[in-house]
């Protein structure tokens, strides 16, 4: 349970979805809904006025879309975390949202508990990526790699972080959502060794947790 309430701004143009989501947020412990915007520009303006902790941002918005709104809010250095909340599940939108500075990406089909968990996670500084989105992006990256006749770019990306071959194996399993014990079993290593590999990977990627490592891996084409 959070010691202080997380202030949330909801940016969503569809009235029924906005009303339903607002109801979920109003019932959630540790979360206070401080505003609702119906288009991207209004979302940017309200973010600057209300200074929310977390902004729940749709992508398909009128006036300016959620990706442009995210970019403008991040450029304004408001310190607000932005959680993309959308039904769009193609990898172009995911990469565009992350490139704009989004701190997380969750699908509208998520349960109230998942939505609350995602809001809490991004508020605490943890990148949050919907498992379905993570699998989609991973599949896209793997397809792109298969279509490239040379592995020069992949090798360069890997070497720029200094990851060993074993760490690359572990990173791929992290992206797949495996825990340390599961990684140990999969690679026939001890749990202590798996934990050590994960710790090393986090340090080399300059991230704080496994989710951020997975996002970085997909962004950089490491897996």
C-alpha positions, 0 to 999 in steps of 0.5 A: 500500500502506498504511503501517499496517494498517487495523483493520476491524470486520465487522457482518453477521448472515448466517453464510455472507456473514460468513465469506466477507467475513471471508476476503476481508478477512483476505487483503487487504493493509493490512487487519486484521479485528479483530472480527465482530458478528452484530447491530446492537447488538453492532456498536455495542458492539464499535465502542466497545470495539475502536475500529476504523478502518473498520466494514463495516456491513450494513443488514438486521440484527437487534436494531437495523438497520445505519442505526440502528447507524451513527447511534449509532456516529457520535453516540458520536464514535468517529472510525470510518469506516462503509462500508455493505455491503448487497444493498439498492439502493433510494434510501431506504436510501441516503439514510437511510444517508448521513443517519445519517453513513455514509462510503460505500456498497458492494453485496455483489456487489462484487469483493474488489478493489472492497471493499478499495478502498472500505475504503481510500478511506473510511479516508482520508476519501474518501466512496465510493459504489458506481457502481450506487448513484450511478446509482440515486440520480441517477435518483431525484433526476431523477424527483423533479425532473420531478414538481415543477411549479416549479424554486424548490427547485432554484434555491434549492439551486443558488444557496445554493452559488453555482454557475454554470450551467456549473459545474452542467453540469460537476457533472452530468458528475462525478456521471456519472463522467466524468474531466476530459478527458471533461468537456472533450470533452463540453462543448467546452472545454479540459482546463485549463478543465474542471479549473478548473471542477472545482476551483471546484465542490469549493471551493463545495461545501466538499468535498475530492474528486470523489466527495464532490462527487457525493454532495453533489450528490445529497443536495442535489438539485443534479443 
